[in-house]
Amino acid sequence: MDTIYADLSISMSEFKKNPAQVLRTAGGKPVAVLNHNRPAFYMLSPRLFEAFIEEMTDRDLSELARTRLGQKDDAIEVDIDAI
């Protein structure tokens, strides 16, 4: 059995009848679209998708910052006023 990461779900055949209506009915929440009772894909509103991408970018940047902080002993000090 697969985990479904959405409170709302719909069968593929029902989804294909009117995808725009499914999006409106979801009210901005993610919808799991099921094929043979297993998640085939998730439908997200543009706002939720953008928030998801922003969160992933923030996590990547945080990890990069942590990595670079761990390498600060190898850093070369510069005076930006000297440029």
N, C-alpha and C positions, 0 to 999 in steps of 0.2 A: 504494500500500500504506500502510495506517495503522500508526502506532506503537502498540503495546500496552503500557500502563504497569502491568503486573502480571505476576507469574511464573506465575499460574494463569489459565486461561481455560476457558470452557465454551460450548457452543452454546446458543442461545436455547431450542431445543426440549428439550434435556436439562435446562436450568435450570428450565423450567416444570414438569417432572415432579415435582421435589421441592426447592424453593428452600431449605428449612430444612436439608436434608441437605448441600447445597452449602456453606452457611455453616459447618456443623459440620466438614466435610471440609477447608475452607480453613484452619481453625485460626487465625483472626484475620488472615490475610493477605487483601489485596484480590483480587478475582476479576473478570476481564474477561468480560462476557457478550457473545457474538458473534452477530451477525445477518448471514448470508451472508459469514462470515469477516471481518467488520469489527466493531470495538467498538461496541456499542449503548449500553452503560452499564457502570459498575463497581459491584460489590457490596462494601460495606465493613461491617465489624463496627461496632457502636455505639462501642466503645472507640477504634477507629482513626478513625472519623468525628469524634469529639470531639477527638482529638489534632490532626487536620487543621484543624478549626475554630479550636482554640486557637492553633495555629501561624500561621494567617492573621490572627487578631486581634493576636497579638504583632507580626507584621510591620507591620500597619497602625499600631499604636501607636508602633513604632520610627520609622516614616516621619514620623508626626506630631511626635514629639519632635525629630527631625532638622530638620524644617521650622521648628519653634518656636525651636530653638537658633539657627538662621540669622537669626531675626528679633529676637534678644535686644537688639540696639542700639535697637530701638523700644520696648522694655519700660519700664514705669513702676515704679520701686522703691517697695515698700510695707513697712511695719513691721507684722507680724501681731500683735505684742504691743500695738499701739496700738488695736486693735479692741475 
